[in-house]
Every structure is written in structure tokens, then in C-alpha cells.
Amino acid sequence: MSDKPFTKENLDQYLKELAKEFRKRNGKSIPAEIILIGGASIIINYGFREMTYDMDALINAASSMKDAINTVGDRNDLPVGWLNDDFRQTESYTDKIIQFSRYYKTFYGVLNVRTVTGAYLVAMKLRAGREYKYDRSDVIGILWEQEKCGDPLTLERIQGAVRELYGTYDVIADDVQEFIEKAMQNGDYESTYTRVRELEAENKDNLLEYREEKPGVINNDNISDIIAALRRRKERK
């Protein structure tokens, strides 16, 4: 995660610089491809978030791309790994993402950038489903904007996207399935987005406090139970 926020404007500038550095190292005949996911895809394709602190991507390029990334990062005072493909190690990753990604832009004739949007981006966010990140509020934001632009997403479309990416809808946790079904039945995405975003921020703060109180306790297996327990503790106070 970067200490600097990425916006649609500066993200394009960093990608342009990256393409220039990559071309400098490899010439104009060696192409590279980056598929932006998560928050980067959100700010490119939607307007409900103005920035992200994560630049997750799938990077298909010559090994010199890493040096180009580091050079651009140093020049702009960005942290090491400001653009990375660590996402490949998460449960949300599938090699089918490229198949359902969309073309965004080509920079300096060598760097092709693609993004994920619509039902497929919702599917990936549901697969992650974290209550302390922006996964759930991003789902609501996407539903909200898709409806406003006249291309609403149905539950059937989303379930289909999950199956296309992951093989079965059962990979989505039961509580996350319940979350999206209730949200879509309610249909008031604007107020739901605000409420969910506030809850995610509260959960994150609670986890940070708990981590200081009991370092080393939180892990992927118990984090949901800890979030629920911390929420109950706050409510009793």
C-alpha cells in the first residue's frame, strides 16, 4: 500500500512514465501488458471513489519491467512495489481475469493497460468480501453507478460472472452472499454505500487497536470472529 493516494489523473501519469521507462530499456518492439484490478479499476471506471492507496495488477512483461517500476517509484517518491502483482497469491486471483478484462489505454505504443469492471469486478470483490477493507462498499458503489448509467447489474449476472471466473458461486462466503442479496433487495444503494463504508472504517480502526493490544493474534481464520466480537464490545460501552 502506498502512502500517497492514486487518482485517475496521477495514475495515468505514472503509467505513462512507466511505459516510457520500459520502452527505454526494451525498445519499441517489445510490448507489455498490465491488468489493473481492485481500487485502480474502481477509480478508472467509476466515480464513487476519487482515490485508492492500492495499485494491484497482473503484470505480463519482460523482467526489466520491475526496474522500470522502481525507477518511476523513486522519481515520484512512491514506496517500493507501488505497482505489484502480489494479487496472484490471493483467493480472488484466477487466470481467467484476462479473458474478462477490458482495454483501457496504450501508453507510448508499448504498454497496454486493461481493467476489470461491471459484474466481473463485483465478483472479485465478493470473493474477497473483507469487512475491514473497501470490498463491500465497492460492491455497493458499482451497483449504484451501474444503475445510474442505465446498465443495472442483476444478481443473475453477478452469479454468472462468479461462475465464469471461479467455476462455482459457492466460493463466495455465505455471509457475503447474504450481504449482496439483502443490498439488492433493498435497492437504496446510496444510503447503503455510506453505511457500509462507515462500518468498514470502524472495523479497520477496531482491528488496529486490537492488534496493538494483542499483537500476533489476528489471522485469516479468526479475523471475522474478532471483528464481530470487537463490534459487540464497542456496542456495550
Secondary structure, DSSP 8 states (H G I E B T S, - for coil): --SS-B-HHHHHHHHHHHHHHHHHHH-TT--EEEEE-HHHHHHHH-SS---BS--BEEEES-THHHHHHHHHHHHTT--TTSSB-GGGGSTT--TTTGGG-EEEEEETTTEEEEE--HHHHHHHHHHH--SSSSHHHHHHHHHHHHHHTT----HHHHHHHHHHHHS-GGGS-HHHHHHHHHHHHH--HHHHHHHHHHHHHHHHHHHHHHHHHSTT---TTTHHHHHHHHHHHHHH-
